[in-house]
Amino acid sequence: MTESDLRPSPITATVDFDADGVQHGFLRLPYSSDESAWGAIMLPVTVVKRGEGPTALLSGGNHGDEYEGPIALFDLAQKLTAEEVSGRVIIVPAMNYPAFCAGTRTSPIDKGNMNRMFPGRPDGSVTEKIADYFTRVLLPVSDIVLDIHAGGKTLTFLPFAATLSRRDKDLEAKGFEAVAAFCAPWSVRLDAIDSTGMIDAAAEEQGKVFITTELGGGGSASAETVSIAKRGVRNLLRHAGILTGEIEQSPTRWLDLSSGDCLIVAEDPGLLELCVDLGDPVTAGDLIARIYPIGRTGVAPLEYRAKVSGLLAGRHFPGLIKPGDCLAVIAEVE
């Protein structure tokens, strides 16, 4: 245990997490700036509790340019009643609130990528302080955790729910049961490209059932993806025994993203031409994309081909691409 671990979180909640009823308030993080000398960052939070039972922690806006989560969770916070609940629901619609307000993936204050900051630090940057509060206050009281993601401004995905492969296979199985209950059109077994600093890893360390999503992208949200998020959140609460009623079933197909060959990364800059669309089947060796050099005409485009067979599950969204960008994601069909 480090000296930092012994420091209390600077964040205080204006809600009582142990009180029955519906409470709307804030997670208040002191932040002195040029605009507000004794100011604070105010993260909206809702707690809905009735009696004893499991606790679900629901978050969106981990990245500030992903909108299905905030829309679904602001909606749930407005509509959920204590009479519906057995246990407790903690709703944080916009975890990285500064990034959410700026419409950016990372925080405009410290450039922090929230999903690379866990477990965080109580004496760190603004983003680290928020991650620390989740790690030391919210995760420990939770039984099941949902962190809703989409592709943001630079990616777009088939709408899927997912959980990561785990060292603890019992916990992994519970995660896959929760993914199935979410009933997204696609359900994914996922290995993180880089799990360091992710809320997924922090939840696993504490033995929590954890699921996530990728529900579209392009820096906006569609009626379809928002509907999937709203339905999935309530389905997950029913699965956890917090809400009564039957899970609203919708067909799902299982995909696997555990192979490193599923990811195609651009090695060249230029103008991107995708040769297949999201959901299209592909075979290893198929042409996936061309990148045209844009400095002169008459130069042949560079070709990118699939390394595995499956279907196109994700793609780079803007028309221009640079080396290191994720160009495409090919999911293998289970």
C-alpha angles and dihedrals in degrees: 000000000000129000087253091058090058094055116098118243113264088219118097126191122226089204130072107235091199099052122100119239135044118310128181117193146114146279098229118209116184110234123172113203142156088267097048121019096193094024135137141208108241114206111194114236135176127196121193115185139167123171125309125334143098124322124229121198112204121187139173134171094054080143112034099223096058113093114177091079097050092045094049094044098045085051093049092047090055096046108033114102130200090237089065094053134083104186124356141311120198112195124194105171095185114029096176092043097174090053091045092053090048094045091234134127093234132039116276088213101059103356087245118168100213094207091058096046104072133153083025130191130260089217097041135091122312091266092047091051092054091048090049091053091053091046098047104028114022104032095050093058094045130091099187127025130198120187110184118213139172133180098274120207097322105044140039127196144189102263106265143157118217148174129199128248107262138206086224102067094191089056090045091054091051089050092054091048088054091048090052090050092053087065099206114168087255131032120199140202101212138192111195117240088220116001094179110122096004125137086232091067093044090053092048091050088058095045096248125153103244134186133172138184145213105206107175126298143197091132094287141065133242131216088249097052093044090051090051090051095048093048093043095052093054091043090054091051090051090049090053092051093245095112125039125229137063124303110259099242123219127167116266132184122209122235133181124223098169097111121088087219089068090077121075113196123195115244096181137051124236148076114338123223114184111207095195132040131229110287095020115134116245135188125213107274095028118136108255104172148349126219115206119206106236101200095084142000125250096047118125116241121247115247128223120198135193118262094195136033121247133081136305105266100167141013144183107268109202119075095239123061137188135200112288096027118129102252101180143348119216116196122203114229115238 
